[in-house]
């Protein structure tokens, strides 16, 4: 395939991915706000508590800060003196990118931190994959905790939830076995991959082999039982922060005046709505709204308007913070000659 054809193919693929993600967002938004008076949603949102809203914002940033520290810990064996500022900046820019083009932000994050810290892009992308696997593991744990401690019959209202847990668990176990095989037999495994997929497409076989190598590099970065233990602790702290943020979102809208609420409710809503992040929509738009609203309506019996208001306002604040922060960091970084403008679309596409 010529260079021109390759660029054209990447362009078509990008447009197609963006179109699909946009369609999914629209469909989910329709489901979330169907038969809901949106003017009432806006009115309720406008009456939200400023004090609780400020705490909601601070908890959002705290979650990003702890996530950055976790990433720094994972990377400590690769480069001990890696700058927290660069890690945080690349993380927030990736969030901003994901708000426009789903999943491309993860690639941007790996490319940026690799450039700023003079590290291997493939190893950085490997650590991003590792982080996502850890997130999936703790998502499963958070769902199981919510189901176990909640007095409401979550499984009755969301019969698919346990199926999702089973699928994610099987995926993680299968991936663990797969990684164990390639970790100890990587050269032989690489030859097998090229032989199997090479008959179909050499380019595809090379891409699969590259992804596997990136994953191995990412896993290799998490060395020592101490680092592993601290990574797990920080991951659990992140879940607690997210659950608290979800709870504060309810207080922000005065939902405690309608019925008693507690942090466990925030935990459950967070766990269920977090599944929406897996759906490739821009910034989880639509998928988050549908799951957050549904969990409040069907599990805790809040009416549809206040539940839709919760989904709308919490997502709007989080989404706006990511976009604004990413933009400010982008401008500041250019001003300080970090050369983000050199992060061309072709560089990102080549890592996809």
C-alpha positions in Angstrom: 0.0 0.0 0.0 1.4 3.4 -1.0 1.9 6.2 1.5 -1.0 8.2 -0.1 -3.3 5.2 0.0 -2.4 4.6 3.7 -3.1 8.2 4.6 -6.4 8.0 2.8 -7.3 4.7 4.5 -6.5 6.3 7.9 -8.6 9.3 7.1 -11.6 7.1 6.1 -11.2 5.0 9.2 -11.1 8.1 11.4 -14.2 9.6 9.8 -16.0 6.3 10.1 -15.1 5.8 13.8 -16.1 9.4 14.6 -19.4 9.0 12.8 -20.2 5.7 14.6 -19.4 7.2 18.0 -21.5 10.3 17.2 -24.5 8.1 16.2 -24.1 6.0 19.4 -24.1 9.2 21.5 -27.2 10.5 19.8 -29.0 7.2 20.3 -28.1 7.0 24.0 -29.0 10.7 24.6 -32.4 10.0 23.0 -33.0 7.0 25.3 -31.8 9.0 28.4 -34.0 12.0 27.7 -37.0 10.5 26.0 -40.3 11.6 27.5 -38.4 14.0 29.8 -39.2 17.8 29.8 -35.7 19.2 29.2 -36.7 22.7 30.3 -37.4 21.2 33.7 -34.0 19.5 33.6 -32.4 22.9 32.9 -34.4 24.6 35.7 -33.4 22.0 38.3 -29.8 22.1 37.2 -29.8 25.9 37.5 -30.9 25.6 41.2 -28.0 23.3 42.1 -26.0 24.1 45.2 -22.9 26.2 44.5 -21.1 24.8 47.6 -21.7 21.2 46.7 -20.9 22.0 43.1 -17.5 23.4 44.1 -16.8 20.2 46.1 -17.9 18.2 43.1 -15.3 20.0 41.0 -12.5 19.6 43.6 -13.2 15.9 43.9 -13.0 15.6 40.1 -9.6 17.1 40.1 -8.5 15.0 43.1 -9.4 11.9 41.1 -7.2 13.1 38.2 -4.3 13.8 40.6 -4.4 10.4 42.3 -4.7 8.8 38.9 -1.6 10.7 37.8 0.3 9.5 41.0 -0.7 6.0 40.1 0.7 6.4 36.6 3.9 7.9 38.0 4.3 4.9 40.4 3.8 2.5 37.4 6.5 4.4 35.5 8.9 4.6 38.4 10.9 1.6 37.2 11.1 3.1 33.7 12.2 6.5 34.8 12.5 7.4 38.5 12.5 11.2 38.2 9.6 11.5 35.7 7.9 14.9 36.1 4.4 14.9 37.7 3.5 18.0 35.7 4.2 16.3 32.4 2.2 13.2 33.5 -0.8 15.4 34.6 -0.7 17.5 31.5 -0.6 14.6 29.2 -3.4 12.9 31.1 -5.7 16.0 31.0 -5.0 16.6 27.3 -5.9 12.9 26.6 -9.2 13.5 28.4 -9.9 16.5 26.3 -9.1 14.6 23.1 -11.5 11.7 24.3 -14.2 14.3 24.7 -14.1 14.8 20.9 -12.7 11.6 19.5 -13.2 8.5 21.8 -10.1 6.4 22.7 -7.7 8.6 20.6 -6.8 10.4 23.7 -5.1 7.4 25.1 -2.8 7.4 22.1 -2.1 11.1 22.5 -1.3 10.6 26.1 1.4 8.0 25.3 2.9 10.1 22.5 3.0 13.3 24.6 4.7 11.8 27.7 7.1 9.8 25.5 8.2 13.1 23.8 8.3 15.2 27.0 10.2 12.7 29.0 12.3 11.2 26.1 10.8 7.7 26.5 9.7 4.9 24.2 6.2 5.6 22.8 5.5 1.9 22.6 6.4 1.3 26.3 4.3 4.4 27.3 1.3 3.1 25.3 1.8 -0.2 27.1 1.5 1.4 30.5 -1.7 3.1 29.3 -3.1 -0.3 28.3 -2.0 -1.6 31.7 -3.9 1.2 33.5 -7.0 0.4 31.5 -6.8 -3.3 32.5 -6.5 -2.3 36.2 -9.5 0.0 35.8 -11.6 -2.8 34.4 -10.5 -5.1 37.3 -11.6 -2.5 39.8 -14.8 -1.7 37.9 -15.7 -5.4 38.4 -14.8 -5.2 42.1 -16.9 -2.0 42.6 -19.9 -3.6 40.9 -19.7 -6.7 43.1 -19.3 -4.5 46.3 -22.3 -2.4 45.3 -24.4 -5.6 44.7 -23.3 -7.2 48.0 -23.8 -4.2 50.3 -26.8 -2.6 48.7 -30.2 -3.4 50.3 -31.9 -2.9 46.9 -32.2 -5.7 44.4 -29.8 -4.4 41.8 -29.7 -7.6 39.8 -33.5 -7.6 39.5 -33.5 -4.1 38.0 -30.4 -4.6 35.9 -30.4 -8.3 35.0 -27.6 -7.7 32.4 -25.3 -6.4 35.1 -24.0 -9.8 36.3 -23.6 -10.9 32.7 -21.4 -7.8 32.1 -19.4 -8.8 35.2 -19.0 -12.4 34.0 -17.9 -11.2 30.5 -15.4 -8.7 31.9 -14.1 -11.4 34.3 -13.7 -14.0 31.6 -12.0 -11.3 29.4 -9.5 -10.5 32.2 -8.8 -14.1 33.0 -8.3 -14.9 29.3 -6.1 -11.9 28.9 -4.0 -12.9 32.0 -3.5 -16.4 30.5 -2.7 -15.0 27.1 -0.2 -12.5 28.6 1.4 -15.2 30.7 2.0 -17.3 27.6 3.5 -14.4 25.5 5.5 -13.0 28.4 7.6 -16.1 28.8 7.5 -17.3 25.2 7.4 -13.9 23.4 9.8 -14.7 20.6 8.1 -18.0 19.7 4.7 -16.5 20.2 5.6 -13.6 17.9 6.5 -16.1 15.1 3.2 -17.9 15.6 1.2 -14.6 15.4 3.0 -13.6 12.2 2.5 -17.1 10.7 -1.2 -17.2 11.5 -2.2 -13.6 10.6 0.6 -13.1 8.0 -1.3 -15.3 5.5 -4.3 -12.9 5.8 -2.4 -9.6 5.9 1.2 -8.9 6.7 0.3 -5.3 7.9 -2.3 -6.7 10.2 0.1 -9.3 11.6 2.7 -6.7 12.2 0.2 -4.5 14.0 -1.0 -7.4 16.3 2.6 -8.2 17.1 3.3 -4.5 17.9 0.3 -4.3 20.2 1.4 -7.4 22.0 5.0 -6.1 22.5 3.6 -2.8 23.8 1.5 -4.7 26.3 4.5 -6.7 27.5 6.5 -3.5 27.9 3.7 -1.9 29.9 3.4 -4.9 32.2 7.2 -5.0 32.6 7.1 -1.5 34.0 5.1 -2.5 37.1 8.0 -4.2 39.0 8.2 -5.3 42.7 5.5 -6.3 45.1 5.6 -2.9 46.8 4.8 -1.0 43.6 2.1 -3.5 42.8 0.5 -3.2 46.3 0.7 0.6 46.2 -0.8 0.6 42.7 -3.8 -1.5 43.9 -4.2 0.8 46.9 -4.3 3.9 44.8 -6.7 2.2 42.4 -9.1 1.6 45.2 -8.7 5.2 46.5 -9.7 6.3 42.9 -12.8 4.3 43.1 -13.7 5.8 46.5 -13.1 9.3 45.2 -15.4 8.6 42.2 -18.1 7.1 44.5 -17.9 10.2 46.8 -18.1 12.5 43.7 -21.2 10.7 42.6 -22.7 11.1 46.1 -21.8 14.8 46.2 -23.6 15.1 42.8 -26.8 14.0 44.5 -26.3 16.5 47.3 -25.6 19.2 44.7 -29.1 18.8 43.3 -30.8 18.5 46.7 -31.8 14.9 46.1 -31.4 14.3 49.8 -34.6 16.4 50.3 -36.6 13.8 48.3 -35.4 10.7 50.1 -32.5 9.7 52.4 -29.3 9.2 50.4 -25.9 7.8 51.4 -22.5 7.2 49.9 -23.3 3.6 49.0 -25.9 5.0 46.6 -23.2 7.1 45.1 -21.0 4.0 44.8 -23.8 2.0 43.0 -24.6 4.8 40.6 -20.9 5.3 39.9 -20.3 1.6 39.3 -23.2 1.2 36.9 -22.6 4.5 35.0 -18.9 3.7 34.7 -19.8 0.9 32.3 -20.8 3.7 29.9 -17.1 4.7 29.7 -16.6 1.4 27.8 -19.0 2.5 25.1 -17.0 4.5 22.4 -19.0 7.8 22.6 -17.3 11.2 22.8 -16.6 11.8 26.5 -19.1 9.0 27.4 -21.8 11.3 26.2 -25.2 9.5 26.1 -24.0 6.2 27.5 -23.2 7.8 30.9 -26.5 9.7 30.9 -28.6 6.6 30.1 -26.9 4.4 32.8 -26.8 7.1 35.5 -30.4 8.1 35.0 -31.6 4.4 34.8 -29.8 3.5 38.1 -31.5 6.4 39.9 -34.9 5.7 38.5 -35.0 1.9 38.6 -32.9 1.1 41.7 -33.7 4.1 44.0 -37.1 5.2 42.6 -36.2 8.8 41.9 -38.4 10.4 39.3 -37.2 10.7 35.7 -36.7 14.5 35.7 -34.4 14.7 38.7 -32.5 11.6 37.6 -32.1 13.1 34.1 -31.0 16.4 35.7 -28.4 14.5 37.8 -27.0 12.8 34.6 -27.0 16.0 32.7 -25.4 18.3 35.3 -22.7 15.9 36.6 -21.7 15.0 33.0 -21.8 18.7 31.9 -19.5 19.8 34.8 -17.0 16.9 34.3 -17.0 17.2 30.5 -16.5 21.0 30.7 -13.7 20.7 33.2 -11.8 18.2 31.0 -12.3 20.4 27.8 -11.3 23.7 29.6 -8.4 22.2 31.5 -7.0 20.4 28.4 -7.3 23.7 26.4 -5.5 25.7 29.1 -2.7 23.1 29.4 -2.4 23.0 25.6 -2.0 26.7 25.4 0.4 26.9 28.4 2.5 24.0 27.0 2.9 25.7 23.6 3.9 28.9 25.4 6.6 27.0 27.2 7.9 25.3 24.0 6.7 21.8 24.7 5.9 21.6 21.0 2.6 19.9 21.1 2.0 21.3 17.7 4.4 18.7 16.4 2.0 16.0 17.5 0.7 15.4 14.1 -2.3 13.3 13.1 0.0 10.9 11.3 2.0 10.1 14.4 -1.2 9.3 16.3 -2.7 7.3 13.5 0.5 5.2 13.2 0.0 4.0 16.8 -3.6 3.1 16.3 
